[in-house]
Amino acid sequence: MADAARYHRLQLSLTLLGLGLSIAYLVALVATGGGNALASLVARLASARWIQVASMALALGAGHAALTLPLTLVRGFWLPRRFGLLHQPLRGWLGDRLKAALIGGALGLAAVEVVYALLALTEHWWLAAAAVFIAAEIAMAAVLPIWIVPLFYRLTPLADGSLRDRLLALARRAGVAAVGVFVADQSRKSRTANAAVVGLGRTRRIILFDTLLAEFSPDQIESVLAHELGHHVHGDMRRGLLVNGALTLLTAWLAARGLDLGVALLGLAGPGDPAGLPWLALVALALGLVQLPLTNGYSRWIERQADDFALATTGNAAAFVGAMERLAGLNLAERRPSRLKEIFLYSHPALDRRIARAESARGGVA
């Protein structure tokens, strides 16, 4: 428990340091006219606006990655290894980071190109951009299990026929159709354990970490899966899209107002001037930080509902509590963070709160 507290204190310090570096990087570019200088350079090299936008985005992203690389290595690789969470070799970890960076970079670059293309077409660019981003989120949810997950894990059908039948029967009782149960080889990277129900429609499948199979009883595995099924039963994907869609619309509208302000403050040629990209990134970062307690608060609410569904569906609070205890040990969870930290940073209720809620259900209180 002391190790978990120390690990999370260090992670929080590194997170705040990384956030400070990101803000300082963007503020420096804005305050020193670095964005204007970079935009002038790329304009001399290419006349096409989309190439200028892409060049600006790639240069800014590369600069940020280089600035934060040492921190990323410490936070993502050295610290988890130091506390026994990670045993993946550096080469494999870097390979996964590169794949994630390429996917995230491609999506981020596409988003920037969409925004600047729409800026040139209409003053209501923010509305059209929000619609595109919402559609992209739906598409990503559908292709995640068939295109994205296999890039990071080897997926094999669950060999234990009795457990497979039991889990698929649970899914059927919950009214969630799944094409199968697959095992991800998490053990070659880390000791952490989890399960997920990913995909939409014909791409929906159950995925279990092999560490979950090795460390948890069938009852406990069923409890973990029941929680994940609860999200699908409650339509959390649909509800999440509605909430995220509303936040995306609000964020895009506020970003548009912020970009208009940047035109006046920075002497930009207009909202579509690529020189304004550092300012737009800074505005987006600020809006994301403001939204953080709202999105995490909503997430904790739906996670509590999923916990309640798991307890009601399995009728086995003891297995749920046992699973939470095992997850705490394997994942080095912070059992009871400060309330302020939980409000701002936690997408799930604190572990001790989840266990206490399950214990009250076992006692017939809830």
C-alpha positions as CSV (number, residue, x, y, z in Angstrom):
1,M,0.0,0.0,0.0
2,A,2.9,2.3,0.8
3,D,4.4,1.5,-2.6
4,A,1.2,2.3,-4.4
5,A,0.9,5.7,-2.6
6,R,4.6,6.5,-3.5
7,Y,4.1,5.4,-7.1
8,H,1.1,7.6,-7.6
9,R,2.7,10.6,-5.9
10,L,5.6,10.3,-8.3
11,Q,3.3,9.8,-11.3
12,L,1.3,12.9,-10.3
13,S,4.4,15.0,-10.0
14,L,5.6,13.8,-13.4
15,T,2.2,14.5,-14.9
16,L,2.1,18.0,-13.6
17,L,5.6,18.6,-14.8
18,G,4.7,17.4,-18.3
19,L,1.6,19.6,-18.3
20,G,3.8,22.6,-17.3
21,L,6.3,21.8,-20.0
22,S,3.5,21.6,-22.6
23,I,2.0,24.9,-21.5
24,A,5.4,26.6,-21.4
25,Y,6.2,25.3,-24.9
26,L,3.0,26.7,-26.5
27,V,3.2,30.0,-24.5
28,A,6.8,30.5,-25.7
29,L,5.9,29.9,-29.3
30,V,3.0,32.4,-29.0
31,A,4.9,35.0,-27.0
32,T,8.1,35.0,-29.0
33,G,6.4,34.9,-32.4
34,G,7.7,31.4,-33.1
35,G,4.5,30.4,-34.8
36,N,4.7,33.4,-37.2
37,A,8.4,32.6,-38.0
38,L,7.6,28.9,-38.6
39,A,4.6,29.8,-40.7
40,S,6.8,32.1,-42.8
41,L,9.3,29.4,-43.3
42,V,6.9,26.8,-44.5
43,A,5.1,29.3,-46.7
44,R,8.4,29.8,-48.6
45,L,8.8,26.1,-49.0
46,A,5.3,25.3,-50.2
47,S,2.4,27.3,-51.6
48,A,-0.4,24.8,-51.0
49,R,-2.3,25.7,-47.8
50,W,-2.8,22.1,-46.7
51,I,1.0,21.4,-47.0
52,Q,1.6,24.5,-44.9
53,V,-0.8,23.3,-42.2
54,A,0.6,19.8,-42.2
55,S,4.2,21.1,-42.0
56,M,3.2,23.4,-39.1
57,A,1.5,20.6,-37.2
58,L,4.3,18.1,-37.8
59,A,6.9,20.6,-36.7
60,L,5.0,21.6,-33.5
61,G,4.4,18.0,-32.7
62,A,8.0,17.0,-33.2
63,G,9.2,19.8,-31.0
64,H,6.8,18.9,-28.2
65,A,7.8,15.2,-28.5
66,A,11.5,16.0,-28.3
67,L,11.0,18.3,-25.3
68,T,9.0,15.8,-23.3
69,L,10.8,12.6,-24.4
70,P,12.9,12.3,-21.2
71,L,9.8,12.7,-19.0
72,T,7.9,10.2,-21.2
73,L,10.6,7.6,-20.7
74,V,10.7,8.1,-16.9
75,R,6.9,8.2,-16.5
76,G,6.0,5.5,-18.9
77,F,8.9,3.1,-18.8
78,W,11.4,3.5,-15.9
79,L,8.9,4.2,-13.1
80,P,6.5,1.3,-13.8
81,R,9.5,-1.0,-14.1
82,R,11.0,0.4,-10.9
83,F,7.7,-0.5,-9.1
84,G,7.3,-3.9,-10.8
85,L,4.3,-3.1,-13.0
86,L,6.2,-3.3,-16.3
87,H,8.6,-6.0,-17.5
88,Q,8.5,-5.3,-21.2
89,P,12.0,-4.7,-22.7
90,L,12.8,-1.1,-23.7
91,R,12.8,-2.1,-27.4
92,G,9.2,-3.5,-27.2
93,W,8.0,-0.5,-25.2
94,L,9.5,1.9,-27.7
95,G,7.8,-0.1,-30.5
96,D,4.4,0.2,-28.9
97,R,5.0,3.9,-28.2
98,L,6.0,4.5,-31.9
99,K,2.8,2.7,-33.1
100,A,0.7,4.7,-30.7
101,A,2.4,7.9,-31.8
102,L,1.9,7.1,-35.5
103,I,-1.8,6.4,-35.0
104,G,-2.4,9.4,-32.7
105,G,-0.3,11.6,-35.0
106,A,-2.2,10.6,-38.1
107,L,-5.5,11.2,-36.4
108,G,-4.3,14.5,-34.9
109,L,-3.0,15.7,-38.3
110,A,-6.3,14.7,-40.0
111,A,-8.2,16.7,-37.3
112,V,-6.0,19.8,-37.9
113,E,-6.4,19.6,-41.7
114,V,-10.2,19.2,-41.3
115,V,-10.3,22.3,-39.0
116,Y,-8.2,24.5,-41.3
117,A,-10.0,23.3,-44.5
118,L,-13.4,24.2,-42.8
119,L,-11.9,27.6,-41.6
120,A,-11.4,28.5,-45.3
121,L,-15.0,27.5,-46.2
122,T,-17.3,28.8,-43.6
123,E,-17.5,31.0,-40.4
124,H,-19.4,28.1,-38.9
125,W,-16.4,25.8,-39.2
126,W,-16.7,24.8,-35.6
127,L,-20.1,23.2,-36.1
128,A,-19.0,21.2,-39.1
129,A,-15.8,20.2,-37.4
130,A,-17.7,18.9,-34.3
131,A,-19.9,16.8,-36.6
132,V,-16.8,15.3,-38.3
133,F,-15.2,14.5,-35.0
134,I,-18.3,12.8,-33.6
135,A,-18.6,10.6,-36.7
136,A,-14.9,9.7,-36.4
137,E,-15.4,8.7,-32.8
138,I,-18.2,6.3,-33.8
139,A,-16.0,4.8,-36.6
140,M,-13.1,4.3,-34.2
141,A,-15.3,2.4,-31.8
142,A,-16.3,0.0,-34.6
143,V,-12.8,-0.7,-35.9
144,L,-10.9,-0.7,-32.6
145,P,-11.0,-4.5,-32.0
146,I,-10.2,-5.5,-35.6
147,W,-7.6,-2.8,-36.6
148,I,-6.2,-1.2,-33.5
149,V,-6.0,-3.8,-30.7
150,P,-4.2,-6.4,-32.8
151,L,-1.4,-3.9,-33.4
152,F,-0.5,-4.0,-29.7
153,Y,-1.6,-7.5,-28.6
154,R,-1.7,-11.0,-30.0
155,L,-5.4,-12.1,-29.7
156,T,-6.2,-15.8,-29.5
157,P,-9.6,-17.5,-28.8
158,L,-10.1,-18.5,-25.2
159,A,-9.1,-22.2,-25.0
160,D,-11.0,-22.9,-21.8
161,G,-14.3,-24.1,-23.2
162,S,-16.3,-24.1,-20.0
163,L,-15.2,-20.5,-19.1
164,R,-15.9,-19.3,-22.6
165,D,-19.4,-20.8,-22.5
166,R,-20.0,-19.3,-19.1
167,L,-18.9,-15.8,-20.2
168,L,-20.9,-15.9,-23.4
169,A,-23.9,-17.1,-21.4
170,L,-23.5,-14.1,-19.1
171,A,-23.4,-11.8,-22.2
172,R,-26.5,-13.4,-23.6
173,R,-28.3,-12.9,-20.2
174,A,-27.3,-9.3,-20.3
175,G,-28.6,-9.0,-23.9
176,V,-25.2,-8.2,-25.3
177,A,-24.3,-10.1,-28.5
178,A,-20.5,-10.9,-28.8
179,V,-18.8,-12.7,-31.6
180,G,-16.4,-14.5,-29.2
181,V,-14.0,-14.4,-26.3
182,F,-10.4,-13.6,-27.0
183,V,-7.3,-13.5,-24.8
184,A,-4.7,-10.7,-25.1
185,D,-1.1,-11.5,-24.2
186,Q,-0.6,-8.8,-21.6
187,S,1.7,-10.9,-19.5
188,R,4.6,-10.4,-22.0
189,K,4.4,-6.6,-21.2
190,S,3.0,-6.1,-17.7
191,R,1.5,-7.8,-14.7
192,T,-1.6,-5.6,-14.9
193,A,-5.0,-7.3,-15.5
194,N,-8.3,-6.2,-17.0
195,A,-11.1,-7.2,-19.4
196,A,-13.1,-5.3,-22.0
197,V,-16.1,-5.6,-24.3
198,V,-15.0,-3.7,-27.4
199,G,-16.5,-3.0,-30.8
200,L,-20.0,-2.3,-32.2
201,G,-22.4,-4.8,-33.7
202,R,-20.6,-7.5,-35.6
203,T,-17.2,-6.3,-34.4
204,R,-18.1,-6.6,-30.7
205,R,-16.0,-9.1,-28.8
206,I,-15.0,-9.9,-25.2
207,I,-11.2,-9.5,-24.5
208,L,-9.5,-10.8,-21.4
209,F,-5.9,-10.2,-20.4
210,D,-4.1,-13.5,-19.9
211,T,-3.0,-12.1,-16.5
212,L,-6.7,-12.0,-15.5
213,L,-7.0,-15.7,-16.4
214,A,-3.9,-16.6,-14.4
215,E,-4.7,-14.6,-11.3
216,F,-8.5,-14.6,-10.9
217,S,-11.1,-17.3,-10.2
218,P,-13.9,-17.9,-12.7
219,D,-16.3,-16.1,-10.3
220,Q,-14.0,-13.1,-10.2
221,I,-13.5,-13.1,-13.9
222,E,-17.3,-13.2,-14.4
223,S,-17.7,-10.2,-12.0
224,V,-15.1,-8.2,-14.0
225,L,-16.8,-9.0,-17.3
226,A,-20.3,-8.2,-15.8
227,H,-19.1,-4.7,-15.1
228,E,-18.0,-4.3,-18.7
229,L,-21.2,-5.7,-20.0
230,G,-23.0,-3.2,-17.8
231,H,-21.7,-0.4,-20.0
232,H,-23.2,-1.9,-23.1
233,V,-26.5,-2.7,-21.3
234,H,-26.8,0.9,-20.2
235,G,-26.0,2.2,-23.6
236,D,-22.9,4.0,-22.3
237,M,-21.5,4.2,-25.8
238,R,-24.6,6.0,-27.0
239,R,-24.8,8.1,-23.8
240,G,-21.1,8.9,-24.1
241,L,-21.5,10.0,-27.7
242,L,-24.3,12.4,-26.7
243,V,-22.3,13.8,-23.8
244,N,-19.1,14.0,-25.7
245,G,-20.9,15.4,-28.7
246,A,-22.3,18.2,-26.6
247,L,-18.9,18.9,-25.1
248,T,-17.3,18.8,-28.5
249,L,-19.8,21.3,-29.8
250,L,-19.2,23.6,-26.9
251,T,-15.4,23.2,-27.1
252,A,-15.4,23.9,-30.8
253,W,-17.5,27.0,-30.4
254,L,-15.3,28.3,-27.6
255,A,-12.2,27.4,-29.6
256,A,-13.7,29.5,-32.4
257,R,-14.1,32.5,-30.1
258,G,-10.6,31.9,-28.8
259,L,-9.1,31.8,-32.3
260,D,-10.9,35.0,-33.2
261,L,-9.3,36.6,-30.1
262,G,-5.9,35.3,-31.2
263,V,-6.3,37.0,-34.6
264,A,-6.6,40.3,-32.9
265,L,-3.9,39.7,-30.3
266,L,-1.3,38.1,-32.5
267,G,-1.9,40.0,-35.8
268,L,-2.8,36.9,-37.7
269,A,-4.1,37.2,-41.3
270,G,-7.3,35.6,-40.2
271,P,-8.6,32.6,-38.3
272,G,-7.3,30.3,-41.1
273,D,-3.7,31.6,-40.8
274,P,-1.5,28.5,-40.1
275,A,0.6,30.8,-37.9
276,G,-2.2,30.7,-35.3
277,L,-1.8,26.9,-34.8
278,P,0.2,27.2,-31.5
279,W,-2.4,29.6,-30.2
280,L,-5.2,27.2,-31.2
281,A,-3.4,24.3,-29.5
282,L,-3.0,26.4,-26.3
283,V,-6.7,27.3,-26.4
284,A,-7.7,23.6,-26.9
285,L,-5.4,22.6,-24.0
286,A,-7.0,25.1,-21.7
287,L,-10.5,24.0,-22.6
288,G,-9.6,20.4,-22.1
289,L,-8.3,21.1,-18.6
290,V,-11.5,23.0,-17.7
291,Q,-13.6,20.1,-18.9
292,L,-11.6,17.5,-17.0
293,P,-13.6,17.4,-13.7
294,L,-16.8,17.3,-15.7
295,T,-15.9,14.4,-18.0
296,N,-14.3,12.5,-15.1
297,G,-17.4,13.1,-12.9
298,Y,-19.6,11.8,-15.6
299,S,-17.3,8.8,-16.1
300,R,-17.3,7.9,-12.4
301,W,-21.1,8.0,-12.4
302,I,-21.5,5.5,-15.2
303,E,-18.7,3.3,-13.6
304,R,-20.8,3.2,-10.4
305,Q,-23.8,2.1,-12.5
306,A,-21.7,-0.6,-14.1
307,D,-20.6,-1.8,-10.7
308,D,-24.2,-2.0,-9.6
309,F,-25.1,-4.0,-12.7
310,A,-22.3,-6.5,-12.1
311,L,-23.4,-7.0,-8.5
312,A,-27.1,-7.4,-9.5
313,T,-26.4,-9.7,-12.5
314,T,-24.0,-12.1,-10.8
315,G,-25.4,-11.9,-7.3
316,N,-21.9,-12.5,-6.0
317,A,-20.6,-9.5,-4.1
318,A,-17.9,-11.6,-2.5
319,A,-16.4,-12.4,-6.0
320,F,-16.7,-8.7,-7.0
321,V,-14.8,-7.6,-3.8
322,G,-12.2,-10.3,-4.3
323,A,-11.7,-9.1,-7.9
324,M,-11.3,-5.5,-6.8
325,E,-8.7,-6.6,-4.2
326,R,-6.7,-8.6,-6.7
327,L,-6.9,-5.7,-9.3
328,A,-5.6,-3.3,-6.6
329,G,-2.6,-5.5,-6.0
330,L,-1.7,-6.3,-9.6
331,N,-2.4,-2.8,-10.9
332,L,-0.8,-1.0,-7.9
333,A,-4.0,1.0,-7.5
334,E,-4.3,4.0,-5.3
335,R,-7.1,2.8,-3.0
336,R,-8.3,6.1,-1.6
337,P,-6.9,9.2,-3.2
338,S,-7.7,12.7,-1.9
339,R,-11.2,13.8,-2.9
340,L,-9.8,16.7,-4.9
341,K,-7.5,14.4,-6.8
342,E,-10.4,12.0,-7.5
343,I,-12.6,14.8,-8.8
344,F,-10.0,16.1,-11.2
345,L,-8.1,13.0,-12.3
346,Y,-10.0,9.8,-11.7
347,S,-12.3,8.3,-14.3
348,H,-13.4,5.5,-11.9
349,P,-14.5,5.9,-8.3
350,A,-11.7,5.3,-5.8
351,L,-11.2,1.6,-5.2
352,D,-12.1,1.6,-1.5
353,R,-15.4,3.4,-2.4
354,R,-16.2,0.7,-4.9
355,I,-15.4,-2.1,-2.4
356,A,-17.5,-0.4,0.3
357,R,-20.4,-0.1,-2.1
358,A,-20.2,-3.8,-2.9
359,E,-19.9,-4.7,0.8
360,S,-23.0,-2.7,1.5
361,A,-24.8,-4.6,-1.2
362,R,-23.6,-7.9,0.3
363,G,-25.0,-6.8,3.6
364,G,-28.3,-6.1,2.0
365,V,-28.1,-2.3,2.5
366,A,-28.0,-1.5,-1.3
